[in-house]
């Protein structure tokens, strides 16, 4: 949690916007200063290197993801349908209200590809593997560790298609997202 007067959250929120609008190449200390309306050098005061800025930005997205999940209504019982409905709501939130964050994450993929530590942090900032495991266990799965990666890959693929307008729920032949997720969870929980 940020202390009063701490500019780090505001700076990383603007770094997210810079990434979403211009991609990884647009991210610089100066670009964030300008986007945030800060004096030149402010971002580099808090984050000495570009890598420091990227790490903090990834962590900021993770914080927002945790908050969004905690604010979502928890179903009374966990079934493939209730879990699928909850996941669809989170995907829609990422594709709409949190679109800048999701775009920022995708824009950083090539940037962190050769950095194992950052790559792992980036991979876990939108979807939690631990939460995916817990969900699969709650649905009766025994191989939740392996299948949690498949679930995150599935969610990431759906999010990608939503972000880049390749999936439209109004298409007559498109299966609703919750139905796709429910089918995946049913198969996963029966094969665990």
C-alpha positions as CSV (number, residue, x, y, z in Angstrom):
1,X,0.0,0.0,0.0
2,X,1.3,3.4,-0.9
3,X,2.0,6.1,1.7
4,X,0.3,9.4,1.4
5,X,2.3,11.6,-1.1
6,X,3.9,8.6,-2.7
7,X,3.9,9.1,-6.4
8,X,4.8,5.5,-7.3
9,X,1.2,4.4,-7.9
10,X,0.4,7.4,-10.0
11,X,3.6,7.0,-12.0
12,X,3.0,3.3,-12.7
13,X,-0.6,4.0,-13.7
14,X,0.7,6.4,-16.3
15,X,3.4,3.9,-17.4
16,X,0.5,1.5,-18.0
17,X,-1.2,4.1,-20.2
18,X,2.0,4.8,-22.1
19,X,2.4,1.1,-22.8
20,X,-1.2,0.6,-23.8
21,X,-1.1,3.6,-26.2
22,X,2.3,3.2,-27.7
23,X,3.7,-0.2,-26.9
24,X,6.9,-1.1,-25.1
25,X,9.0,1.1,-27.3
26,X,7.1,4.2,-26.1
27,X,7.9,3.4,-22.5
28,X,10.5,5.8,-21.1
29,X,11.0,7.8,-18.0
30,X,10.4,11.0,-20.0
31,X,7.3,9.7,-21.6
32,X,5.8,8.8,-18.2
33,X,6.8,12.2,-16.8
34,X,5.0,13.9,-19.7
35,X,1.9,11.6,-19.4
36,X,1.7,12.2,-15.7
37,X,2.3,15.9,-15.9
38,X,5.4,15.7,-13.7
39,X,8.6,17.6,-13.8
40,X,11.4,16.1,-16.0
41,X,13.3,13.5,-14.0
42,X,10.5,12.6,-11.6
43,X,10.0,9.1,-12.8
44,X,13.7,8.4,-12.8
45,X,13.9,9.6,-9.2
46,X,11.5,6.8,-8.1
47,X,12.6,4.2,-10.7
48,X,16.3,4.5,-11.5
49,X,16.3,2.1,-14.5
50,X,13.8,1.2,-17.1
51,X,13.8,-2.3,-15.7
52,X,12.8,-0.9,-12.3
53,X,10.0,0.9,-14.0
54,X,8.8,-2.2,-15.8
55,X,8.9,-4.3,-12.6
56,X,6.9,-1.7,-10.7
57,X,4.4,-1.4,-13.6
58,X,3.9,-5.2,-13.6
59,X,3.3,-5.2,-9.9
60,X,0.8,-2.3,-10.3
61,X,-1.2,-4.4,-12.8
62,X,-1.0,-7.3,-10.3
63,X,-2.4,-5.1,-7.5
64,X,-5.3,-4.0,-9.8
65,X,-6.0,-7.6,-10.7
66,X,-6.1,-8.6,-7.0
67,X,-8.4,-5.7,-6.2
68,X,-10.7,-6.6,-9.1
69,X,-10.9,-10.2,-8.0
70,X,-11.6,-9.3,-4.4
71,X,-14.3,-6.8,-5.4
72,X,-16.1,-9.4,-7.5
73,X,-19.1,-11.3,-6.0
74,X,-18.2,-14.7,-4.7
75,X,-20.6,-17.4,-5.7
76,X,-22.2,-19.4,-2.8
77,X,-21.3,-22.7,-4.4
78,X,-18.5,-23.3,-6.8
79,X,-19.6,-25.2,-9.9
80,X,-18.3,-25.1,-13.4
81,X,-21.1,-22.7,-14.3
82,X,-20.6,-20.3,-11.4
83,X,-16.8,-20.3,-11.9
84,X,-17.2,-19.7,-15.6
85,X,-19.6,-16.8,-15.1
86,X,-17.1,-15.2,-12.6
87,X,-14.2,-15.7,-15.0
88,X,-16.2,-14.2,-17.9
89,X,-16.9,-11.1,-15.8
90,X,-13.2,-10.7,-15.1
91,X,-12.4,-11.2,-18.8
92,X,-14.9,-8.5,-19.8
93,X,-13.5,-6.2,-17.2
94,X,-10.0,-6.7,-18.6
95,X,-11.3,-6.2,-22.2
96,X,-13.2,-3.1,-21.3
97,X,-12.6,-1.1,-18.1
98,X,-9.1,-2.5,-17.6
99,X,-8.2,-2.6,-21.2
100,X,-5.2,-0.3,-20.8
101,X,-3.7,-2.8,-18.3
102,X,-4.3,-5.8,-20.5
103,X,-2.8,-4.0,-23.5
104,X,0.2,-3.0,-21.4
105,X,0.8,-6.6,-20.4
106,X,0.6,-7.8,-24.0
107,X,2.9,-5.0,-25.1
108,X,5.6,-6.0,-22.6
109,X,5.7,-9.7,-23.8
110,X,8.6,-9.2,-26.2
111,X,10.3,-6.9,-23.8
112,X,10.6,-9.5,-21.1
113,X,10.9,-12.6,-23.3
114,X,14.6,-13.2,-22.4
115,X,14.3,-12.3,-18.8
116,X,13.0,-15.4,-16.8
117,X,12.2,-13.4,-13.7
118,X,10.3,-10.6,-15.4
119,X,8.6,-13.1,-17.8
120,X,7.3,-15.0,-14.8
121,X,6.1,-11.8,-13.1
122,X,4.3,-10.7,-16.2
123,X,2.7,-14.0,-16.8
124,X,1.1,-13.9,-13.3
125,X,-0.1,-10.3,-13.2
126,X,-3.5,-10.7,-14.9
127,X,-4.4,-14.3,-13.9
128,X,-3.3,-16.1,-10.7
129,X,-2.1,-19.6,-11.0
130,X,-2.7,-20.2,-7.3
131,X,-6.3,-19.1,-7.7
132,X,-6.7,-21.3,-10.8
133,X,-5.3,-24.3,-8.8
134,X,-7.7,-23.6,-5.9
135,X,-10.6,-23.4,-8.3
136,X,-9.7,-26.7,-10.0
137,X,-9.3,-28.4,-6.6
138,X,-12.7,-27.0,-5.5
139,X,-14.2,-28.5,-8.6
140,X,-12.8,-31.9,-7.6
141,X,-9.6,-31.9,-9.5
142,X,-6.5,-33.8,-8.5
143,X,-4.1,-32.7,-11.2
144,X,-4.8,-29.0,-10.6
145,X,-1.1,-28.0,-10.8
146,X,-0.8,-29.0,-14.5
147,X,-4.3,-28.0,-15.5
148,X,-4.0,-24.6,-13.9
149,X,-1.5,-23.6,-16.6
150,X,-4.0,-24.8,-19.3
151,X,-6.7,-22.7,-17.7
152,X,-4.5,-19.6,-17.7
153,X,-3.5,-20.2,-21.3
154,X,-7.2,-20.6,-22.2
155,X,-8.1,-17.4,-20.4
156,X,-5.2,-15.5,-22.0
157,X,-6.3,-16.7,-25.4
158,X,-9.9,-15.5,-24.9
159,X,-8.6,-12.2,-23.5
160,X,-6.4,-11.7,-26.6
161,X,-9.3,-12.3,-28.9
162,X,-11.5,-9.9,-26.9
163,X,-8.9,-7.2,-26.9
164,X,-8.2,-7.3,-30.5
165,X,-11.8,-7.6,-31.5
166,X,-11.5,-11.1,-32.9
167,X,-14.3,-12.5,-30.6
168,X,-17.7,-10.9,-30.8
169,X,-20.4,-12.3,-28.5
170,X,-23.1,-11.1,-30.9
171,X,-21.8,-13.5,-33.7
172,X,-24.5,-16.1,-34.2
173,X,-22.0,-19.0,-34.4
174,X,-19.8,-17.9,-31.5
175,X,-20.2,-19.8,-28.3
176,X,-20.8,-17.5,-25.3
177,X,-17.6,-17.1,-23.3
178,X,-19.1,-18.5,-20.1
179,X,-20.2,-21.6,-22.1
180,X,-16.7,-22.1,-23.4
181,X,-15.2,-21.7,-19.9
182,X,-17.8,-24.1,-18.4
183,X,-17.0,-26.7,-20.9
184,X,-13.3,-26.4,-20.3
185,X,-13.8,-26.6,-16.5
186,X,-16.1,-29.6,-16.8
187,X,-13.5,-31.4,-18.9
188,X,-10.6,-30.3,-16.6
189,X,-12.4,-31.4,-13.4
190,X,-13.3,-34.8,-14.9
191,X,-9.7,-35.5,-16.1
192,X,-8.0,-34.3,-12.9
